[in-house]
Amino acid sequence: MADSSASYIHMVHHLIEKCLIFNMSKEECMEALSKHANIMPAITSTVWSELEKENKDFFESYNNTRRDHQTQSPSSSSSSC
């Protein structure tokens, strides 16, 4: 059982990394994994939080970059096509 649990956590970890590539927030990742991979948001949140603890510098930079992009980019509703 422990081996399958570790494998599951590893899979969630891998999927979270995919979310990071797409510049998703924790909440966006929780929603996406729930919808597309049938992973409970609480599981995604727990794994994400553990990754944040283990990689503080990375997540600090990641969150700052996301924040900067959000303040620099106009919202899609205000852009004209």
BASE-984925 format. One record per residue (C-alpha): residue number from 0; residue in three letters; x, y, z. Coordinates in pm, 1 decimal. Example, Ala and Ser with C-alpha at 12.3 -4.5 7.8 and 13.67 -1.06 7.14 Angstrom:
<sites>
+-----+------+----------+----------+----------+
| seq | type |       c1 |       c2 |       c3 |
+-----+------+----------+----------+----------+
|   0 |  ALA |   1230.0 |   -450.0 |    780.0 |
|   1 |  SER |   1367.0 |   -106.0 |    714.0 |
+-----+------+----------+----------+----------+
</sites>
This chain:
<sites>
+-----+------+----------+----------+----------+
| seq | type |       c1 |       c2 |       c3 |
+-----+------+----------+----------+----------+
|   0 |  MET |      0.0 |      0.0 |      0.0 |
|   1 |  ALA |    279.4 |    244.9 |     88.9 |
|   2 |  ASP |    442.8 |    189.0 |   -250.4 |
|   3 |  SER |    120.8 |    273.4 |   -436.1 |
|   4 |  SER |     68.9 |    580.7 |   -215.1 |
|   5 |  ALA |    420.2 |    702.5 |   -289.8 |
|   6 |  SER |    359.6 |    641.0 |   -659.5 |
|   7 |  TYR |     34.1 |    840.5 |   -644.3 |
|   8 |  ILE |    205.0 |   1130.7 |   -466.0 |
|   9 |  HIS |    484.9 |   1121.0 |   -724.9 |
|  10 |  MET |    224.4 |   1140.5 |  -1004.0 |
|  11 |  VAL |     54.2 |   1440.1 |   -837.0 |
|  12 |  HIS |    396.3 |   1602.5 |   -797.5 |
|  13 |  HIS |    462.7 |   1552.0 |  -1168.8 |
|  14 |  LEU |    123.4 |   1698.7 |  -1263.0 |
|  15 |  ILE |    185.9 |   2000.9 |  -1039.9 |
|  16 |  GLU |    512.4 |   2055.9 |  -1226.4 |
|  17 |  LYS |    309.9 |   2061.6 |  -1549.3 |
|  18 |  CYS |     82.7 |   2324.5 |  -1394.7 |
|  19 |  LEU |    389.1 |   2531.6 |  -1305.4 |
|  20 |  ILE |    505.7 |   2517.1 |  -1666.9 |
|  21 |  PHE |    170.4 |   2669.4 |  -1761.7 |
|  22 |  ASN |    218.3 |   2942.0 |  -1498.0 |
|  23 |  MET |    -86.8 |   2832.3 |  -1298.1 |
|  24 |  SER |   -165.8 |   2936.4 |   -941.7 |
|  25 |  LYS |   -218.9 |   2678.7 |   -669.6 |
|  26 |  GLU |   -595.0 |   2725.3 |   -700.3 |
|  27 |  GLU |   -589.4 |   2694.8 |  -1080.1 |
|  28 |  CYS |   -381.5 |   2378.3 |  -1050.2 |
|  29 |  MET |   -618.3 |   2229.4 |   -791.9 |
|  30 |  GLU |   -912.4 |   2296.2 |  -1023.2 |
|  31 |  ALA |   -736.9 |   2159.3 |  -1332.2 |
|  32 |  LEU |   -620.8 |   1839.3 |  -1163.5 |
|  33 |  SER |   -963.3 |   1785.3 |  -1013.7 |
|  34 |  LYS |  -1132.3 |   1829.2 |  -1350.9 |
|  35 |  HIS |   -885.1 |   1654.3 |  -1579.8 |
|  36 |  ALA |   -712.3 |   1396.5 |  -1358.2 |
|  37 |  ASN |   -981.3 |   1333.0 |  -1095.1 |
|  38 |  ILE |   -743.9 |   1428.0 |   -813.0 |
|  39 |  MET |   -905.1 |   1567.0 |   -501.2 |
|  40 |  PRO |   -815.3 |   1934.1 |   -447.3 |
|  41 |  ALA |   -704.5 |   1857.6 |    -90.2 |
|  42 |  ILE |   -442.2 |   1615.6 |   -225.2 |
|  43 |  THR |   -311.7 |   1870.5 |   -476.5 |
|  44 |  SER |   -305.5 |   2139.3 |   -208.6 |
|  45 |  THR |   -113.8 |   1918.5 |     33.9 |
|  46 |  VAL |    147.0 |   1813.1 |   -222.3 |
|  47 |  TRP |    182.1 |   2174.7 |   -346.2 |
|  48 |  SER |    232.4 |   2296.3 |     12.1 |
|  49 |  GLU |    501.9 |   2035.2 |     73.6 |
|  50 |  LEU |    675.5 |   2137.4 |   -249.0 |
|  51 |  GLU |    664.0 |   2500.9 |   -133.6 |
|  52 |  LYS |    827.5 |   2403.4 |    198.4 |
|  53 |  GLU |   1102.8 |   2209.0 |     22.4 |
|  54 |  ASN |   1162.0 |   2472.4 |   -249.1 |
|  55 |  LYS |   1106.2 |   2807.7 |    -79.7 |
|  56 |  ASP |   1335.8 |   3005.6 |   -308.9 |
|  57 |  PHE |   1180.4 |   2864.7 |   -624.4 |
|  58 |  PHE |    822.3 |   2933.0 |   -516.0 |
|  59 |  GLU |    907.5 |   3281.5 |   -392.9 |
|  60 |  SER |   1051.2 |   3362.4 |   -735.3 |
|  61 |  TYR |    763.0 |   3183.6 |   -912.8 |
|  62 |  ASN |    496.6 |   3374.4 |   -718.1 |
|  63 |  ASN |    676.1 |   3707.2 |   -770.9 |
|  64 |  THR |    699.7 |   3641.1 |  -1144.1 |
|  65 |  ARG |    330.4 |   3547.5 |  -1163.2 |
|  66 |  ARG |    238.6 |   3862.0 |   -970.4 |
|  67 |  ASP |    453.8 |   4077.9 |  -1200.1 |
|  68 |  HIS |    297.4 |   3927.4 |  -1513.5 |
|  69 |  GLN |    -52.7 |   3982.1 |  -1376.4 |
|  70 |  THR |     13.2 |   4349.5 |  -1304.0 |
|  71 |  GLN |    183.8 |   4409.9 |  -1640.6 |
|  72 |  SER |    -61.7 |   4221.9 |  -1863.1 |
|  73 |  PRO |   -392.3 |   4387.2 |  -1944.9 |
|  74 |  SER |   -691.9 |   4170.1 |  -1873.1 |
|  75 |  SER |   -826.4 |   3977.6 |  -2170.3 |
|  76 |  SER |  -1162.5 |   4149.6 |  -2137.9 |
|  77 |  SER |  -1010.1 |   4492.5 |  -2195.3 |
|  78 |  SER |   -798.8 |   4398.4 |  -2496.0 |
|  79 |  SER |   -936.9 |   4472.3 |  -2839.6 |
|  80 |  CYS |   -922.8 |   4221.7 |  -3121.0 |
+-----+------+----------+----------+----------+
</sites>
